[in-house]
Amino acid sequence: MSALEAERVRLMAEAQRQGASWEAIGAAIGTTKQSAWETYHVEVRRIHEAAADYVGTAEEALLDSAAVSLSSSRARRRRR
């Protein structure tokens, strides 16, 4: 996939994230919703899944960090 095509797919994924339908995406690129979906839905789904995985990983890291911080804070209080 070329850089231009990758950017096009990224923009479609962002448009969908913001609520755009395949009909609106198809109209924006000068095709039908069916043609847009058939051509791009797999790549757009991959972007959405990768974003969900990233958010899940980031949330886990944040929760782990908060748990360590809380444990450290409690340990300091007990030592006082």
Beta strands, then each sheet from edge to edge (+ up, - down):
end
